[in-house]
């Protein structure tokens, strides 16, 4: 659920975070799909997410395929000062 809000920004056809999470967990994860998120203020809600899978092919060898990249609207365009 931590990635649901950011993912729903990109995939609004999923009417709820619960439905999206169910689909990812039951259909995509078993085939290698993974999700990573960026968190800032709220550890329970990602500001930005990426959905990806690792794969292999005869043409490209070993590669990473990015399915989804999404950022919630109020986090777009932010710049952070270098540490």
Order of alpha helices (4+ residues) and beta strands (2+ residues): alpha-alpha-beta-beta-beta
